[in-house]
């Protein structure tokens, strides 16, 4: 194996694993008495600080790129992505706060490639192929196995947390679609700069939602707020780790991996996220790995892999427009 590809494989897997630490840190914070609101404040605030520091470090040597990234066309996309990401963070941490197991939450979020596929068909008129239908069937089977609705007691006790995790998958698909749309506006901007702006906008867009949350009569594990509690050393340190290891590290690893591997292979390796979350949850939180996790996870991850491979195959096949343009060029030549 080439050394460069080995670097790509390792960093892609580390990227997925670092994403998988998010529910672990959140569950630890929950056990320390930090509510979803308190966790969200720390995650948004420290994330924006990381983004601001990166931009300031880039500024002396890359002032032109910073100015380019500040154009309205690009900032509009960053703002929308920040809004979606803020809602995702709040829902994710709320799901964990009310008791959804880390591995289960991470697995249910993996519906996003399937949702992206459906949105691509509805919005961009992308083809629905047999392999995509096959992936859809596996995704639905995986979700049913993970939720196991036939066990009424278990289903009713976890339905809210599971629903939040599924909504996260839909939001993540929307985040990816917005990212695709905004790529043309920021194609000459470093990925790290783009991520930094998104982290800053996530904080700015998330604050109103946190204020609105506080106005509702929600469970205390979601909306309780005590700055004295937040600034205890153990909770503060865990909040910083949640923002850095669960925020900056994944994007950094993915950025490195994308330099050495094709996008489809990187996406498959990132499936280490739910696997890592499940294993870490078992090792550090004592969360059991049930038969339904294994069966549902295998079905859902199979759907994701089939979706990714089918999208890659479609990208290799030229569209009719591309064929027409090629014929036109050949005719002119």
ChimeraX attribute file (.defattr): number of C-alpha atoms within 10 A of each C-alpha:
attribute: neighborCount
match mode: 1-to-1
recipient: residues
	/A:1	5
	/A:2	7
	/A:3	9
	/A:4	12
	/A:5	15
	/A:6	14
	/A:7	15
	/A:8	25
	/A:9	21
	/A:10	14
	/A:11	24
	/A:12	31
	/A:13	24
	/A:14	23
	/A:15	29
	/A:16	27
	/A:17	25
	/A:18	25
	/A:19	27
	/A:20	30
	/A:21	26
	/A:22	24
	/A:23	29
	/A:24	25
	/A:25	24
	/A:26	28
	/A:27	25
	/A:28	19
	/A:29	25
	/A:30	23
	/A:31	12
	/A:32	13
	/A:33	16
	/A:34	27
	/A:35	27
	/A:36	29
	/A:37	25
	/A:38	25
	/A:39	29
	/A:40	29
	/A:41	20
	/A:42	23
	/A:43	28
	/A:44	27
	/A:45	22
	/A:46	22
	/A:47	25
	/A:48	22
	/A:49	16
	/A:50	17
	/A:51	24
	/A:52	17
	/A:53	12
	/A:54	16
	/A:55	20
	/A:56	13
	/A:57	11
	/A:58	16
	/A:59	14
	/A:60	10
	/A:61	10
	/A:62	14
	/A:63	13
	/A:64	12
	/A:65	16
	/A:66	19
	/A:67	11
	/A:68	17
	/A:69	22
	/A:70	17
	/A:71	12
	/A:72	12
	/A:73	14
	/A:74	20
	/A:75	20
	/A:76	14
	/A:77	21
	/A:78	27
	/A:79	20
	/A:80	20
	/A:81	26
	/A:82	24
	/A:83	21
	/A:84	20
	/A:85	25
	/A:86	26
	/A:87	18
	/A:88	23
	/A:89	21
	/A:90	24
	/A:91	21
	/A:92	26
	/A:93	29
	/A:94	26
	/A:95	27
	/A:96	30
	/A:97	28
	/A:98	19
	/A:99	17
	/A:100	24
	/A:101	25
	/A:102	28
	/A:103	26
	/A:104	26
	/A:105	27
	/A:106	29
	/A:107	28
	/A:108	27
	/A:109	23
	/A:110	27
	/A:111	27
	/A:112	22
	/A:113	25
	/A:114	25
	/A:115	18
	/A:116	21
	/A:117	21
	/A:118	19
	/A:119	17
	/A:120	16
	/A:121	13
	/A:122	11
	/A:123	9
	/A:124	10
	/A:125	10
	/A:126	14
	/A:127	14
	/A:128	13
	/A:129	12
	/A:130	10
	/A:131	15
	/A:132	22
	/A:133	15
	/A:134	14
	/A:135	26
	/A:136	22
	/A:137	14
	/A:138	21
	/A:139	27
	/A:140	17
	/A:141	18
	/A:142	27
	/A:143	20
	/A:144	16
	/A:145	20
	/A:146	25
	/A:147	21
	/A:148	14
	/A:149	13
	/A:150	10
	/A:151	9
	/A:152	9
	/A:153	9
	/A:154	12
	/A:155	15
	/A:156	11
	/A:157	12
	/A:158	16
	/A:159	14
	/A:160	16
	/A:161	23
	/A:162	24
	/A:163	16
	/A:164	22
	/A:165	28
	/A:166	22
	/A:167	19
	/A:168	28
	/A:169	25
	/A:170	20
	/A:171	20
	/A:172	23
	/A:173	24
	/A:174	20
	/A:175	21
	/A:176	15
	/A:177	16
	/A:178	16
	/A:179	16
	/A:180	12
	/A:181	12
	/A:182	19
	/A:183	14
	/A:184	11
	/A:185	18
	/A:186	23
	/A:187	12
	/A:188	11
	/A:189	18
	/A:190	15
	/A:191	13
	/A:192	17
	/A:193	19
	/A:194	22
	/A:195	21
	/A:196	23
	/A:197	23
	/A:198	25
	/A:199	31
	/A:200	23
	/A:201	23
	/A:202	28
	/A:203	24
	/A:204	18
	/A:205	21
	/A:206	24
	/A:207	16
	/A:208	10
	/A:209	15
	/A:210	19
	/A:211	12
	/A:212	9
	/A:213	15
	/A:214	14
	/A:215	9
	/A:216	9
	/A:217	9
	/A:218	11
	/A:219	11
	/A:220	14
	/A:221	19
	/A:222	26
	/A:223	21
	/A:224	15
	/A:225	18
	/A:226	12
	/A:227	8
	/A:228	7
	/A:229	16
	/A:230	21
	/A:231	13
	/A:232	10
	/A:233	10
	/A:234	12
	/A:235	21
	/A:236	17
	/A:237	12
	/A:238	19
	/A:239	29
	/A:240	18
	/A:241	18
	/A:242	28
	/A:243	24
	/A:244	17
	/A:245	19
	/A:246	25
	/A:247	24
	/A:248	21
	/A:249	18
	/A:250	23
	/A:251	20
	/A:252	17
	/A:253	19
	/A:254	21
	/A:255	17
	/A:256	17
	/A:257	27
	/A:258	18
	/A:259	13
	/A:260	18
	/A:261	18
	/A:262	13
	/A:263	14
	/A:264	18
	/A:265	18
	/A:266	21
	/A:267	21
	/A:268	18
	/A:269	21
	/A:270	24
	/A:271	23
	/A:272	20
	/A:273	23
	/A:274	27
	/A:275	21
	/A:276	23
	/A:277	27
	/A:278	28
	/A:279	18
	/A:280	20
	/A:281	25
	/A:282	17
	/A:283	11
	/A:284	11
	/A:285	16
	/A:286	10
	/A:287	15
	/A:288	14
	/A:289	15
	/A:290	10
	/A:291	11
	/A:292	16
	/A:293	19
	/A:294	16
	/A:295	14
	/A:296	26
	/A:297	26
	/A:298	17
	/A:299	22
	/A:300	30
	/A:301	23
	/A:302	17
	/A:303	28
	/A:304	25
	/A:305	19
	/A:306	22
	/A:307	24
	/A:308	22
	/A:309	18
	/A:310	19
	/A:311	19
	/A:312	15
	/A:313	11
	/A:314	14
	/A:315	10
	/A:316	9
	/A:317	10
	/A:318	11
	/A:319	11
	/A:320	9
	/A:321	9
	/A:322	11
	/A:323	12
	/A:324	12
	/A:325	12
	/A:326	12
	/A:327	12
	/A:328	11
	/A:329	10
	/A:330	9
	/A:331	8
	/A:332	6
	/A:333	6
